[in-house]
């Protein structure tokens, strides 16, 4: 039963993405063409500014719909994973040990990467033009540290796997 619900939810999200894409191109292609036609013989600087404005409006629609679809998909994945975890834990409590260890280790890695991060803006060319809060800087740096740590763990796991094959 759960598999059917997951499939149906996936199809609904996929259909929603397809409908948004089709509506975007059918509706906004006409708006773009009308906007370009309205410019007519305007000077090229004005055309460039207007096309830039239209492109910004266009990309805002795509980004917003992509974010909505991503949030729906992520929420669906989390909810069904949590449901499946709880159901398996009730049926077989010993099966919850490995996922719990993975969650705890993941939380530890996230905490380590966040604690390594700094909220000070790094010095680089053009840094003075950016207006980024200290919290945003810390989150970005923590994300980078998280990627570095996960990459290191994957390299160590790869080497361990290959070396362990030699001794089998």
WOWO-V603505 format. One record per backbone hydrogen bond with DSSP energy under -1.0 kcal/mol. CO is the residue of the C=O (numbers start at 1). NH is the residue of the N-H. Records with the same first field share a line. If there is no record, write none. Layout:
CO = NH, NH
This chain:
1 = 5
2 = 6
3 = 7
4 = 8
5 = 9
6 = 10
7 = 11
8 = 12
9 = 13
10 = 14
11 = 15
12 = 16
13 = 17
14 = 18
15 = 19
16 = 20
17 = 21
18 = 22
19 = 23
20 = 24
21 = 25
22 = 26
23 = 27
24 = 28
27 = 31
28 = 32
29 = 33
30 = 34
31 = 35
32 = 36
33 = 37
34 = 38
35 = 39
39 = 42
43 = 47
44 = 48
45 = 49
46 = 50
47 = 51
48 = 52
49 = 53
50 = 54
51 = 55
52 = 56
53 = 57
54 = 58
55 = 59
56 = 60
57 = 61
58 = 62
59 = 63
60 = 64
61 = 65
62 = 66
63 = 67
64 = 68
65 = 69
66 = 70
67 = 71
68 = 72
69 = 73
70 = 74
71 = 75
72 = 76
73 = 77
74 = 78
75 = 79
76 = 80
77 = 81
78 = 82
79 = 83
80 = 84
81 = 85
82 = 86
83 = 87
84 = 88
85 = 89
86 = 90
87 = 91
88 = 92
92 = 95
93 = 96
94 = 97
96 = 100
97 = 101
98 = 102
99 = 103
100 = 104
101 = 105
102 = 106
103 = 107
104 = 108
105 = 109
106 = 110
107 = 111
108 = 112
109 = 113
110 = 114
111 = 115
112 = 116
124 = 127
126 = 129
127 = 130
133 = 137
134 = 138
135 = 139
136 = 140
137 = 141
138 = 142
139 = 143
140 = 144
141 = 145
142 = 146
143 = 147
144 = 148
145 = 149
146 = 150
147 = 151
148 = 152
149 = 153
150 = 154
151 = 155
152 = 156
153 = 157
154 = 158
155 = 159
156 = 160
157 = 161
158 = 162
159 = 163
160 = 164
161 = 165
163 = 167
